Amino acid sequence: MNTRVLFLSAILASVGLNGLAHSASFNLATNKQNIELKQTPKKIAVYDLSILDTLNALNIQAQIVPKTTFTGSLTSYNQAQFVKAGSLFEPDLAQLKQLKPDLIFVGGRSAKTLESLQPIAATVDLSPNTDQYMTDLKNRTLNLAKAFKRENIANKKLKDLEQLQQKVQQQTASKSAMMLFAVGDHYMPHAANDRFGFIYELTGFKSVLPLTEKTDAARPEAGSMQALAAQKKNAELLESAIQQNPDYLIVLDRGAVNTQKYATKQGIKTHPILGQSQAVKQNRIIFVNANAWYITGAGLDNTAFMLKEIAKSISK
């Protein structure tokens, strides 16, 4: 083989190797960030359960997770083989430096730690935007699926989820509801633009609550004049909503998180305002799974779980 042929062979081999290297690269694009790695990450740390749920649904396994109680489709992460490093709010920086992950995910409760984690490893914030619940879930899922080459799984699951949502919305057509976040004896109504107000978009229930006025003011101190005024306003809002006779009351009991002890199942019956509603008298109350709605949130498989939970409760 002459020198010219050897030279051409070397060039072709180089091009081939470069092509393989390029095909093995990893690119995760979001609205705010663009993460580029030389290869698909193998050691992944996740500090938001909605992200973990979506990754898990796409058959992408994390190795490092926070110390918390994992339920539902994430139960396997309670096992000791998964390293627990920090909490949902505060990743353990020292432990992560030793573990040397290839990629770190933050979101929601842990989003504020993004900058402190970036010197350790590539870190991406995939916080859910529940103001546009399904559109945002689809975008986050497809971004992950494209980066990890799981498009087939993602498209199948998203199609199934869309069909499930349509089925639920057929059940809720022309029906109204009020979402309630319960803490002890206090029931806080959530309008469509409140934290758990995404339920109206997700399920198709019509809200009986007006949109709330947003404020950056801190929560008033318990027992203060401001707190008492807020309680009075809350009671007036509940009374006004109940007068519209919602078909269903949907209750997220904060006290049932990690305990599954739903004290509100009894407490709501004796509540001076809610107890007089037709929904309570006719037992049209949906007590949603506290961990799924409060802790895991807007993940791919968890959203399907939440929709099935609503569908099952309506069909009783």
Residue pairs with C-beta under 8 A, 6 or more apart in sequence:
1 9
21 38
24 38
24 39
24 40
25 36
25 37
25 38
25 39
26 35
26 36
26 37
26 38
26 39
26 40
26 41
26 147
26 148
27 34
27 35
27 36
27 37
27 147
28 34
28 35
28 124
28 143
28 144
28 147
29 35
29 143
29 146
29 147
30 124
30 125
30 126
30 140
30 143
31 139
32 125
33 124
33 125
35 103
35 122
35 124
35 147
37 102
37 103
37 122
40 148
40 149
41 101
41 102
41 103
41 122
42 102
43 63
43 64
43 99
43 100
43 101
43 102
43 103
44 55
44 60
44 61
44 62
44 63
44 64
44 101
44 102
44 103
44 104
44 105
45 62
45 63
45 64
45 65
45 85
45 91
45 96
45 99
45 101
45 103
45 104
45 105
45 121
46 52
46 55
46 62
46 64
46 65
46 104
46 105
47 65
47 66
47 86
47 88
47 91
47 104
47 105
47 106
47 107
47 109
47 110
47 113
48 88
48 105
48 106
48 107
48 108
48 109
48 110
48 111
48 126
48 127
49 68
49 70
49 74
49 88
49 295
49 296
49 297
49 299
49 302
50 107
50 108
50 128
50 296
50 297
50 298
50 299
50 302
51 105
51 107
51 126
51 140
51 299
52 62
52 65
52 74
52 77
52 105
52 299
53 73
53 74
53 296
53 299
53 300
53 301
53 302
54 137
54 140
54 141
54 144
54 299
54 300
54 301
55 61
55 62
55 105
55 144
56 62
56 73
56 74
56 299
56 301
57 73
57 141
57 153
57 157
57 299
57 300
57 301
58 141
58 144
58 145
58 148
58 150
58 153
58 154
58 157
58 300
59 150
59 153
60 144
60 148
60 150
62 77
62 82
62 105
63 82
63 83
63 101
64 82
64 83
64 85
64 96
64 99
64 101
65 77
65 82
65 83
65 84
65 85
66 84
66 85
66 86
66 87
66 88
66 91
66 110
67 84
67 85
67 86
67 87
68 87
68 88
68 295
69 78
69 258
69 291
69 295
70 76
70 77
70 78
71 291
71 292
71 295
71 296
72 289
72 291
72 292
72 296
72 301
72 302
72 305
73 301
73 302
73 305
74 296
83 95
83 99
85 91
85 92
85 95
85 96
85 99
86 92
86 93
86 95
86 96
88 108
88 109
88 110
88 295
89 109
89 110
90 110
90 113
91 104
91 106
91 110
91 113
91 117
93 116
93 117
93 120
96 104
96 117
96 120
96 121
97 120
100 120
100 121
101 120
101 121
102 121
102 122
103 121
103 122
103 123
103 124
104 117
104 120
104 121
104 122
104 123
104 124
105 123
105 124
105 126
106 113
106 114
106 117
106 123
106 124
106 125
106 126
106 127
107 125
107 126
107 127
107 128
108 127
108 128
108 297
111 125
111 127
114 123
114 125
117 123
126 140
126 143
126 144
128 136
128 137
128 140
128 297
128 298
129 136
130 136
130 195
130 198
130 297
130 298
131 193
131 198
133 198
133 201
133 202
133 298
134 162
134 165
134 201
134 202
136 298
137 298
137 300
137 303
138 158
141 154
141 157
141 158
141 300
142 151
142 154
142 158
144 150
144 154
145 151
145 153
145 154
145 155
154 300
157 300
157 301
157 304
158 300
160 304
161 300
161 303
161 304
161 307
164 304
164 307
164 308
164 311
165 202
165 307
167 311
168 203
168 204
168 307
168 310
168 311
168 314
169 203
169 204
171 204
171 311
171 314
171 315
172 203
172 204
172 205
172 310
172 314
173 204
174 206
175 205
175 206
175 247
175 248
175 314
176 205
176 206
176 207
176 208
176 244
176 245
176 246
176 247
176 248
177 199
177 200
177 203
177 205
177 206
177 207
177 208
177 246
177 247
177 248
177 249
177 250
178 189
178 207
178 208
178 209
178 241
178 242
178 246
178 248
178 249
178 250
179 189
179 190
179 194
179 196
179 197
179 199
179 200
179 207
179 250
179 252
180 187
180 188
180 189
180 190
180 249
180 250
180 251
180 252
180 274
181 187
181 188
181 190
181 195
181 196
181 252
181 254
182 188
182 251
182 252
182 253
182 254
182 255
182 264
182 267
182 268
183 254
183 255
184 255
184 263
185 267
185 271
186 231
186 234
187 238
187 251
187 264
187 268
187 271
187 274
188 234
189 209
189 234
189 237
189 238
189 241
190 196
190 197
190 199
190 209
191 197
191 207
191 209
191 210
191 211
191 212
192 200
192 201
192 207
192 209
192 211
193 211
193 212
193 214
194 212
196 252
196 293
197 207
198 298
199 205
199 250
199 310
200 206
200 207
202 303
202 306
202 307
203 307
203 310
205 247
205 248
205 250
208 241
208 244
208 246
209 237
209 241
220 226
220 227
220 229
220 230
221 227
235 273
238 273
238 274
239 273
242 273
242 274
242 276
242 277
245 277
245 278
245 279
246 277
246 279
247 279
247 284
248 279
248 284
248 285
248 286
248 314
249 268
249 274
249 277
249 279
249 280
249 284
249 285
249 286
250 285
250 286
250 288
250 310
251 264
251 268
251 285
251 286
251 287
251 288
252 288
252 290
252 293
252 294
253 262
253 263
253 264
253 287
253 290
254 290
254 294
255 261
255 262
255 263
255 264
255 290
256 262
256 263
256 264
256 287
256 290
257 290
257 291
257 294
257 295
258 290
258 291
258 295
260 290
260 291
262 287
262 290
264 287
265 285
265 287
268 274
268 275
268 280
268 285
269 275
269 280
271 280
274 280
278 284
279 285
286 309
286 310
286 313
286 314
288 306
288 309
288 310
289 305
289 306
289 309
292 302
292 305
292 306
292 309
293 306
296 302
